[in-house]
Amino acid sequence: MRATRREKNARQWLSELSDRIGMAGWAALAVTPALAAEVDQHGAAVRDILLFGVEGAGTVAAVVLLASYARGLLDHSPDWTPTSWLGVRLMAVCRLAHVHDGRPLTIEPLPGISEH
């Protein structure tokens, strides 16, 4: 299936957000089990917020929903660090986008996103 312009823009924006998290943030995630668990919990919460709070969410590519959600968070709190609440939430958004890619969000857990 061919990606739409909205999907390409969302994917690009999320890639830039991932770059802002930086190698230090992603490295900390890889070696800190507590941080990984926290990111997983945030990911489940974000998924539920979008699936149950956005009408028609199951028909829209996950990257579009996730980019819109993250932009909304950053509109209200532009200053963050990778280990702040917002930084952890943004890491979860990036992981969800990577796991779901062009597919819609689903309630079923996917590889790389665990349920807690």
N, C-alpha and C positions, 0 to 999 in steps of 0.2 A: 504494500500500500504506500502511496506517495504522500510525503509530509506536506502539510499546508504551510503557508507563509507564517501563520500564527505559531505553529509548532516549531518551525525553524527559528523564529525570533525568540520564543520561550526557551528553546534548547540552548541557544547562544547566550541568553541572559543568565540561565542557570549555570552554564559553563564558566562565565565570568564570576558569578557568585562563588562557585567552587574554588576558583583561583584566589578570590579574596579570603577564603577560609585558610588557604595556604597549606604548604607542606607540613608546617608545625601542627596545625589543627588535625589534618588527616593522619599524620604520624601518631599523634597522641591518641586518636581514636583506635588505631591499630594495636596499640600496646597497653591500653588502659581498659580493662574489662568493665569497670564501673561506668566509664564514659560511653563505651559501646552500648551498654544496657540502657543508659539514659537516652542515647540517640534512638535506640529501638523503641523506647516508650514514647518519645516525642513523635517518631514516625507513625506509630499506631494512632496517636491522638490526632495528628494532622490528617491522616487518611480518613478517620472517622468524621472529623469536622467537615471535610470536603464531601465525602460520600453522603452523609446524612444532613448536611446543612446547605448544600448547593443543588438546586433542582436541575436535573439532567446531567449530573456529574458523571454518571456511568457512560455517557455518550461522547464525552470530550476527552481528548488525549490528556493523560496525566500531566505531561510537561506544561501544558497551558494552564491547568488549574494550579499546579504547584508554583509556577512562576508568578501568577497573579497573587496567590496567597503570600509568598515571600515578599513581593513588592509592597503589599499592604503592611506587613510587619515593619519593613524598613522605612516606610513613609512615617510611621509613628515613633520609631527609635533608630535613627540612622547610625548611632554610635554603638558598637558592639565589639566583643572579642570572641575568638573561637570557643572559649570556655565559659562565656556568660550564658545565661538562660537563652537569650536570643541566638547566640552563636551555635549552641547545641540544637536549637530548633531549626536553624538554617542548614546545619549539617544533615539533619533528618530529611529536610525537604530535598536536598541534593541527592541523598541516597535513594529516596523514593523515586525521584525522577530517573535516576540511573537504572533502577530495577524495573520500573514500568515502561520506560522509554516512550514509544509512540502509542502504547496501549492505554485504555482507560484504567482508572483506579479500580481495584476490586477489594472486597472484604477478606478474601483468602490471603493468608500470608504467602509471600514469595521468597525464594532463596535470597539470603542476605538481610532479610527483615524478619526478625523473630517477634513472637508475641509474648507479652509479659502480663 
